Structures are given as C-alpha cells and as structure tokens.
Amino acid sequence: MTPRPDARCETPLVVISLGAGVQSSTMLLMAERGDLPRADHAIFADTGWEPPSVYRWLGWLEGQTSIPIHRVTCESGTVRDHALGRTRNGRFATLPMFLLMPNGEPAHARRQCTSEFKLEPILRKVRDLVGLARGRHGPREVIVHQWIGISLDEVQRMKPSRIKWIKNVWPLVDLRSPLMTRASCLAWWRSRGLPEPPKSACIGCPYHSDAEWRRLRDAEPEAFADAVEVDRLLRVPVAGTERYQGGMVAERYLHHSRRPLADADLRSADEKSGQLGLWGEECEGLCGL
C-alpha cells in the first residue's frame, strides 16, 4: 500500500534506483528471488541515449520480476539533445566533456547530467508513488527507502539523500554473507545460469574508458557511429557565430584525448606499447594478482 506523505509511516516504501547495470540488476533479481527483502518498485531513469544492449536488457528484466519497473525521462529532452543544444525549453545540462580553450589550454565541463537525467526524474516518480504533489513539502520523517546499487568495492560513492523523507540504502554493502563486490555480483548471475548484465552508461558518456569505447565500437557499431557524429557536431559553431552551444568558446570532445572520437587511439595500453596483454582483459580483476 502506498503511504500517505502527511501521515507517519511505520513501513517505508522501498524503491530500487535501477540503472540496469550489474549492481542494480543484481539488487532487483535478489529482491525478486528472496536473497534480499522485497522491494515495492524499481525506477529506471532513461536518458534517451542508452545503447541498444541496455534497452534489450531492461526488457528482459521486466519479464523476470513481478516488482513494477517504471521508466522515467527528463522533461526537456534526451541527454543527446542537451549535448547538442536541441532541448524543448532552451536550457541544457552539460556533460563532463573534455574542453580545449582557444589558447590551447585543456579544461573540463561541469557534470550536470546526473542530476538532470537521473536524480530529478527519479525523485518526480517517487513523489508520485507516495502521493506527494509537485511543489508540496514532504513529511519530516522517512517514508521512502531508496536502494542504490553500490557494491562493497565502491563504498566511496555512497552519499546520504538530500531529501529528508528519503533514506538512501545500499543493500549490497550491508549484505555481509556473501560479501558483494561487483565481481561477486557477476558470479551470482553465473551461478544461477543467468545472462550477465551489461554495463549501463550513455552512448556518448565522456567517462568511457578506451576499453568501453572499443566495446561499443565492436559490439554496437551503430551506437558508436552515433557517438562519433555527435562528437563531430559538438565542434560545429552555432549558425552566424563563432561560438558553440551555450555561447561557449571552448572546443568540446567526448574522448579524454581531446581529439575527435573518429580519430582517437582506442587501443589498450599493451597494444600501444607493443606488448602482449596477459591480464588486462581479465574480467574478474583477480588472476595474476
């Protein structure tokens, strides 16, 4: 039963923040199968620029659980729209792009995409689930437990909720038997004969490692081609001006080298050095250590 926001709630609503990656997918299926307490809802914040593999995986998850999965979006457009300044309301959230100033100095753009495309859409849906109208103040007590998919090897990413009536909970960190790292999450899937979750990240996320860019290029070439095109468009000045979107004078790049993605050297460190990679692609990060 959905709790009233103006009443004391003895049993908070349990909501999974579902990124559809390894850890959050593990939480969802563990809750479905009884390895974690039951959750009431899961919310997937769709940036509108996810790789096809993520959307396929999300569809598969929806068929594996009775926990309702809600898809929510940013009201002003996709993350791709924002990157290119093509939003519905004229405002845009910046991605953490790599900048090159007119004097040749490197710089880094602010990261506003997490708030715009993840936190705010999820909060809107949570307010809807507890019956809290937009603009209305929430209660003083906690009425929602929001599960965040952080595993034991990522505890530095844990942050408390900024909303007083929402408490962030990290079930994978709290679970002590077994200890849940990202590697053990993957082992949980394999031990049950289930397919492994993909990595969940926007197609053109500037935080991609070269390994992830290579994976996108080789496994999802249409998505990679789209990232290459968006990267090119980032450096096309606004018509009639010498500036880029938002009045910026800096050139923007998706790749950390501050080179066009189409020309970026995506080889592994071993490939670049001419050495044979023995452990670089070892997915568990355990062998050879």
N, C-alpha and C positions, 0 to 999 in steps of 0.2 A: 504494500500500500504506500502511495506517495505521501510523505509527511507534509503537513502544513507549515509554511515558513513562519507563521506567527504563533506556533504552538511549540512547547517543549518537546523535543524528540528524543525518546529513550533509545531508539534504534536508528542510527543514521542511515541514509540511503547510500549504498555502496556503488560507486561508478568507476569503471575502468577507463582510463585515458588510453585509448587504443591507437598506437601508431602503426600497427600492422607489421612491425618488425619482430625480431627474435624475442625480446624480453616481454613486450606487451602481449604478443600472441601466446606466449607460454603462460602468462597470468590468466588469460581468458580460458584456455583449454584446461588449465589446472583447476580453475574455479568450476568449470563445467563438469569435470570428472571427479571432483571431490578431494583433490590434493590441496586445495585452498578453500576457505569459506566461500559460500555462494555470493556472487555479485548480482546486483539488480539490473544494471545497464552497462553498456560499453559505448563509448563515443569515439568515432573516427573523424578527425578534422582533415578534410580533403582540401589540399592546397590547389587542386585542379591541374597540377603538373607533376603527378606521380608517374613512375614508369609503369608500363602495362603489367609487369610482373606483380606489382603491388596491388593493382585493382583485381587481377585474377586471384591473388592470394586472399584478398578481403572477401571476394565472392565465395571462395572455398570455406573460409572461416564461418561465414554466415550459415552455411549448410551443416556445420559441425557443432553448433551450440544453440541452446534454447535461450541464452541470455540475449536480449534485444541489442542489436548493434545499430546505432544511429549515425548516419553520415551528415556532417555539418560542413558548411563552407563559409568563406569570407564574403560579406555582403557587397563588397566593392569590386570584386573580380578575382581572378586566379593569381597565383604568385608570378606566373609568366606575364600576365597583364601588367602587374605592378612593376616588374623589372623593365618593361618597355614603355611605361607611362601611358598605358591604354586602359585606365580604370574607368568605372562608371561614374564616379563622383569627382574625378580630377585630382584626388590625393593619392599618394602611393607610399608604400612601405619599402624601405631599402633592404636589399640583400647584402650580406657581408662580402661584397665584391672586392677585388683587388684593383686598386687605383694607381694610375700613373699621372702625376701632376704635370702641368705644362713645362715646368723647369726640370722634368725628368725624375723628380723625387717620388719614391713609392709611398702609397698611403693605403688605408683600409676603410671601407664604408661601414657605417653603423649597421648592426643587425636588428632590424625591426620585424622581420618576417615571422619569427616565433610567436610574438605577441599577436600580430595581426591575423595570422592564419591558423594558429594552434590554440593559444590561450583564450583569446576573446570568443571565437566560435564555440569552443567547449563550454565556457562559462555561460554563454547565452542558452545553450541547451540544458545545462544543469539547472539554471534558474527556471526554465520551462518545466523540467521534470519535478521540481519541488513546488511549482505553482507560484513562483515569485515574479511578479510583473516587472517589466523593464522600467528602470528608474526608481523602483521601490527598494528601500533599505532592507537588508537581510536581518535575521534574528541575531541575538547576542551569542547564543550557544551554537555548537557544531551540529549541523543537521545532515551533512554530507561527508562521507569518507571517499576521497578521490585516490584511486590506486594509480601509482606511477611506475612505469616499467624500468626501474633501475636495478641492476643486479649488484652483487657484493663487490665486484671489481670496479664499480663506477660510483662508489659512495660519495665521491667529491662533487657529484652532480646533484645531490639531494638538497632541496631547498623547501622551507616551510611555505604554506599557502599564504598569499597576501589577503585572502578573503577570510574574515573571522569566522564565518559559519561553514567553511570548508576546511577539512583537515587532510593534508596530503599523507598518504600511507604508502610504504614501499614493501609489499609482501615478499618480494624476492630477497630483500635484505633481511627482513625479520625472520624468514624461514631459516632454521638452523639445521634441519635434518631432512634432506641433504642441504649442504651449503650451495647456494645458487649463484654461480657466475654465468657469464654469457656462454662459456663452453659447456657448462653443465645444463644450461637451458637447451642447447642443441642436442646434448646427449639424452635429455628427457624425451625429445621427439623421436630420436633414432631408436631408443629402447622400446618404443611403442609402435614401431613400424610406420610412423607418420612422416610425411614430407617435411623438410626443414623450411622454416620461414625465410623469406628473402630479406635483404637489408632494405629498410624503408627510409628513403630520402628523396627529395625533389630531384627531378631530372637534371636541373642546372644548378644544384647546390654548390656554391663555391668551396664548401668544406670537403668535397670529394677528394679522396686520396687518388694518386695516379692509378692505383690498383682498381679503385671503383670506377674511374673513367674508362679504364681498359675493359672492365667487365661490362659496362654499359655499351661501349663501342662494339664489343664482340658478341654479346648476348642479346642486346636490344638496339640494333643499329638504327632503327627509325627514331627512337628516343634520343640517341646520341646525335644524329643528324639535326634534330630539332634544337638540341643544346648548342651545337655549332652555329646554327643560324641565328639563334637568339644572341649568342656571344658576338657575332658579327654586327647585328643590329644595334647592340649597345653602344657602338662607336660611330653610328651614323648621326650627325648633328640634327637637331630639330630644324625643320624647314625654315629657311630665312634667317637662321642664326648660325653662329659658330660654336654654340654651346650644346650640351647634351641634355637629356631629360632632367627636369627639375632645375635648370639653369646651371648645371654642373660644368666645370671647365676640365675636369679630370677624365681621362680615358678609363673605361671600366672593362674589367676582364673577369671571366668565370674561373680561369686557371691561375694557380698561385704563381706561375712563372711570369705573369703579366704579358703573355703572348696570346695571339688568337688561339682558341681551342683547337681549330683545324690544324695548326702548326705546332702545337705543344708536344714536347717529348714525353710520352706516357710510358716509356719503358721502365721496368723495375730498376732498382739500384744495381743489382747484379748484372742486368743486361747492359746498362750504361757503362759498367766497368769492364765488361767482357768476361766476367767470372760466371761460373755455373751456380745458379741459385739452388742451394740444398734445402734450406729451411724457410725461405722467405714466403713460400706459398702454403706452408703447413697450417691448416685452418684452425687447429686447436691451440696453437701457440705453446705447445708443451714439449714436443720432440726436440732433441738436441740441446736442451737447456739443463 
